[in-house]
Amino acid sequence: MKKTILGTFGAMTVLAVLMVSCGGASTPKTSLKNSVDSISYAYGVSMADQGLVQYLEQQGILQNTSNIEYDYQMRISAADSTQKEVLQKEMAAKLDSMKKINAPRLDGFIKGLKEAMNLKEESPYAQGLSIGAQFSQMMLPQFNTALFGSDSTQKVNNDQVLAGLISTLKNKQLAISTMDANALVQRKIQEAQEAEQVRQEEKLKAQYADIIAAGNAYLAENAKREGVVTLPSGLQYEVLTEGKGAIPADADRVKVHYHGTLINGTVFDSSVTRGEPAVFGVTQVIPGWTEALKLMPVGSKWKLYIPYDLAYGAQDRGTIKPFSNLIFEVELLGIDK
């Protein structure tokens, strides 16, 4: 039922909009003189019928009337004769208002469509029009988002974009060299990404304030225990077994047994439980591990107390929630050459 209603009323609305807009963007006169004319006309009808109106609505070029039509049709079908007349007038008035809004928008779309279709495919102007459309609809919005995020009050200066682009194409003297321009763009995007990451992390810190507070309190109390060493980075460790072997360097791969828990004792990973040692590069693990491994002689077994900023930071890793401090018992079995 819905499909039939939307199909019928949708066709009526599009026809009405075209009629209203024909003054600004006229429709070429239909003249089916031969089979080529007929298939050409049919192709135009088919393209419009296969979702073009819906696409224009999705892009915000046209305002959607389908919901209004469907809602009123449902109400009209259930109303008595008097109510039906009132509802039909209401619907007509609303659709007429929408048509007046849509008409100039459709004019602009049809004008651009006609101009683009009448260009030679390989002409410089056609290529400029195509690339310009990509610039305005895709590349510049993406660049704005990369630079300014959700701040809709800021956007790049289109005139200066064109000034830089055209000056480069025409080999004019540039105010900023190509090398410096590329470096500037990369730096600004990186700075924007880093700033956005900081903003997101601050939001998460507020959300996980309880975990952060509990972790800080745990480490502060743990630092008071005899045998616990606190390094300048904030990493804490205590030696359970003192090894006598070589100490790993950045380029080494190590073989270890480990048992990892949260500060409340919840186990999240354990090679001991699996019964098989792990082998990995010294720099391929979280910073707290890397720092500790480069201090441990082979044969050592240490207990590490790792602050969240030396662990997984703001990442949510299931059992390991953002800003979780971690505890590991690590036994360095050897350096894997």
Secondary structure, DSSP 8 states (H G I E B T S, - for coil): -HHHHHHHHHHHHHHHHHHHHTTTS--------SHHHHHHHHHHHHHIIIIIHHHHHHTTSS---HHHHHHHHHHHHHS-HHHHHHHHHHHHHHHHHHHHHHHHHHHHHHHHHHHHHTS-TT-HHHHHHHHHHHIIIIIHHHHHHHHHTT-TT----HHHHHHHHHHHHTT---SS-HHHHHHHHHHHHHHHHHHHHHHHHHHHHHHTHHHHHHHHHHHHHHTTSTT-EE-TTS-EEEEEE---S----TT-EEEEEEEEEETTS-EEEEHHHHTS-EEEETTSS-HHHHHHHTT--TT-EEEEEE-GGGTTTT--BTTB-TT--EEEEEEEEEEE-
